Amino acid sequence: MIPYKDENPTTLPAIVTVGIVVVNTVVWLLVQGAGTEPALTRSVCELGLVPGELLGRVPAGTAIPMGQGVACVMTNSPALFSPLTSMFLHGGWFHLIGNMWFLWVFGNNIEDSMGHTRFVAFYLICGLLAAAAQVASGPSSPIPMVGASGAISGVMGAYLVLYPRVRVHTLIFLGFFLTRVTLPAYIMLLFWMAVQVIGGLPALSGANAGGGVAFMAHIGGFLAGVALIRLFAKPEFMHRRRRPIVVSRW
């Protein structure tokens, strides 16, 4: 399921949501060289989150192959800010576009529920808790983790709590066919969460975390958003909408 819009009006301009999209895009273009080498590998190695290096569980000098003749080398001085910097890095164009797409669909309403400053704090905290969940699932992993999806998962968890019945327009691929459906947000978001749990079962069962999708970061970020949204959302902001929310009648 790929959401492309919702029926959820806002009253505040999505300054922070747009700002996050801009920052991630600028980092991708200028710091990561738009995916070209050696900028991409250098950024992932130096600014990505490596659980085993951060916790000192991977010996210094260990080389992790990243491509043809390229490797990340572990050091005795882990990048302590990597849980934060990794949130603004991506591994490819589709990774970046996918994350920013989901943020654009759901982020403006969460920003609208709490205001700009609170949304910055909420986004960063969810991202850091998502990183903590990924580290906890594989504390000895030497694989760098990058991406904004942990923080965006927190935004999605918050959306589930605040707007579970808002209609979300979604694309669904059925083999070679593409169709559009409109679903209550809770169906789309809980389906997405189920996919993450299924994908994260190896880590949940104690298997070593490898490369690929950081499912535990997605789960951790989503649960963080569910748990924290009531602390950040302002009741007065929630009641100032220009028109009623359109909900599904089920």
C-alpha positions in Angstrom: 0.0 0.0 0.0 1.3 3.4 -1.0 -0.6 6.4 0.4 -0.7 9.5 -1.7 -3.0 11.9 0.0 -5.5 12.1 3.0 -8.7 13.9 3.6 -7.4 15.8 6.7 -7.3 19.6 6.4 -4.7 21.6 8.4 -4.7 25.2 9.7 -0.9 25.6 10.2 1.5 25.8 7.2 3.7 22.7 7.3 6.9 24.7 7.7 8.8 22.0 9.6 7.6 19.1 7.5 8.7 20.9 4.3 11.9 21.9 6.1 12.7 18.3 6.9 12.1 17.3 3.3 14.5 20.1 2.2 17.2 19.2 4.7 17.2 15.5 3.8 17.3 16.4 0.1 20.1 18.8 0.5 22.1 16.3 2.5 21.5 13.7 -0.1 22.7 16.0 -2.9 25.6 17.8 -1.2 26.9 15.4 1.5 26.1 12.1 -0.2 26.8 13.2 -3.7 23.3 12.2 -4.9 24.3 8.6 -4.5 27.7 8.7 -6.3 30.9 7.3 -5.1 32.9 7.9 -3.0 30.6 10.4 -1.3 27.8 7.9 -0.6 30.0 5.3 1.0 32.0 7.9 3.0 28.8 9.5 4.4 27.3 6.2 5.4 30.5 5.0 7.1 31.3 8.2 8.9 27.8 9.5 9.7 25.7 6.4 9.7 24.8 4.5 12.9 26.9 1.4 13.5 25.6 -0.4 16.6 28.7 -2.5 17.2 31.0 0.5 16.8 28.9 2.8 19.0 28.8 0.2 21.8 32.4 -0.9 21.4 31.4 -4.5 20.5 33.2 -4.6 17.1 37.0 -4.6 17.3 38.7 -1.5 15.8 40.1 -2.2 12.4 37.3 -4.5 11.4 36.5 -3.8 7.7 32.9 -4.2 6.4 32.7 -4.5 2.6 30.4 -1.8 1.1 31.0 -2.5 -2.6 33.7 -3.3 -5.1 37.0 -2.5 -3.4 35.3 -0.3 -0.7 34.9 -1.0 3.0 33.9 0.7 6.2 36.6 0.3 8.9 35.6 0.3 12.5 37.5 2.6 14.9 38.0 3.1 18.7 36.3 6.5 18.5 32.7 5.9 17.5 30.7 8.8 16.2 28.6 9.7 19.2 26.2 11.8 17.2 25.6 9.1 14.7 22.0 8.3 16.0 21.1 11.9 15.0 23.2 12.3 11.8 22.0 8.9 10.5 18.4 10.2 10.5 19.3 12.6 7.6 21.1 10.1 5.4 19.8 7.7 2.8 21.1 4.8 0.8 19.5 5.6 -2.6 17.1 7.7 -4.6 14.1 5.4 -3.9 15.0 5.3 -0.2 15.0 9.1 0.0 11.8 9.6 -2.2 9.9 6.9 -0.3 10.7 8.3 3.1 9.9 11.9 2.1 6.7 10.8 0.4 5.3 9.2 3.6 6.5 12.2 5.6 4.7 14.6 3.3 1.4 12.6 3.5 1.3 12.3 7.3 3.7 14.9 8.7 1.6 18.0 8.1 -1.3 16.9 10.2 1.0 15.9 13.1 2.8 19.2 12.9 -0.7 20.9 12.9 -1.6 19.1 16.1 1.3 20.4 18.1 2.9 23.4 16.4 6.2 23.8 14.8 8.7 23.7 17.7 7.0 20.7 19.4 7.0 18.9 16.1 10.8 19.3 15.7 11.3 17.8 19.2 8.7 15.0 18.6 10.3 14.1 15.2 13.9 13.9 16.6 12.9 12.0 19.8 11.0 9.4 17.7 14.0 9.1 15.5 16.4 8.6 18.4 14.1 6.0 20.0 13.8 4.2 16.7 17.6 4.1 16.5 17.8 2.8 20.1 15.4 0.0 19.2 17.5 -1.0 16.2 20.7 -1.0 18.3 19.0 -3.1 21.0 18.0 -5.7 18.4 21.6 -6.0 17.2 24.1 -4.4 19.6 27.0 -6.2 17.9 26.0 -5.4 14.3 28.8 -3.8 12.2 26.3 -2.8 9.5 25.7 1.0 9.2 22.1 2.2 9.5 20.8 5.3 7.7 17.5 6.8 6.9 14.6 9.0 8.2 12.1 6.1 8.3 12.4 5.6 12.1 11.4 9.2 12.8 8.7 9.0 10.1 7.4 5.8 11.6 6.8 7.8 14.8 4.8 10.3 12.8 2.7 7.5 11.4 2.1 6.0 14.9 1.0 9.5 16.1 -1.4 9.7 13.1 -2.9 6.3 14.1 -3.7 7.7 17.5 -5.1 11.1 16.5 -6.8 10.3 13.2 -7.6 6.6 12.9 -10.7 7.0 10.8 -9.5 9.7 8.4 -9.8 8.6 4.8 -6.4 7.9 3.1 -6.2 7.5 -0.7 -3.9 4.6 -1.4 -2.3 2.9 -4.4 -2.3 -0.9 -4.3 -0.3 -3.1 -6.7 -2.0 -6.3 -7.7 0.6 -8.1 -9.8 0.9 -6.0 -12.9 -2.2 -4.0 -12.1 -2.4 -0.8 -10.1 -5.6 0.3 -8.4 -6.6 3.1 -6.1 -8.6 2.6 -2.9 -9.7 4.9 -0.1 -9.2 3.4 3.3 -9.5 4.5 6.9 -6.1 5.4 8.2 -6.1 2.7 10.8 -6.3 -0.1 8.1 -3.5 1.3 6.1 -1.2 2.0 9.1 -1.9 -1.2 10.9 -1.2 -3.2 7.7 2.1 -1.3 7.4 2.9 -2.1 11.0 2.1 -5.8 10.5 4.6 -5.9 7.6 7.3 -4.4 9.8 6.6 -6.9 12.6 6.8 -9.8 10.1 10.0 -8.5 8.6 11.4 -7.9 12.1 10.7 -11.4 13.4 14.3 -12.7 12.9 15.6 -9.8 15.1 12.8 -10.3 17.6 13.7 -14.0 17.8 17.3 -13.1 18.6 18.8 -13.6 15.2 21.8 -11.3 14.3 20.8 -8.2 12.5 22.1 -7.9 9.0 21.9 -5.5 6.2 18.7 -4.4 4.5 15.6 -2.8 6.0 15.8 -1.7 9.6 12.5 -3.2 10.7 13.2 -2.8 14.4 13.8 0.9 13.9 10.4 1.2 12.2 8.7 -0.7 15.0 10.4 1.3 17.7 9.7 4.6 16.0 6.0 3.7 15.5 5.5 2.7 19.1 7.3 5.8 20.2 4.9 7.9 18.2 1.9 6.1 19.7 3.2 6.6 23.2 4.3 10.2 22.9 1.7 11.9 20.8 -0.7 12.7 23.7 2.2 14.5 25.5 3.0 16.7 22.4 -0.4 17.4 20.8 -2.1 20.5 22.0 -5.9 20.3 22.6 -6.4 23.9 21.5 -4.7 23.1 18.2 -6.8 20.0 17.7 -10.1 22.0 18.0 -9.3 24.9 15.6 -10.0 23.1 12.3 -11.7 25.1 9.6 -14.0 22.2 8.7 -14.9 18.8 10.1 -12.7 15.8 9.3 -14.2 13.5 6.8 -14.4 10.0 8.3 -15.4 6.6 6.9 -18.7 5.1 7.9 -18.0 1.6 8.8 
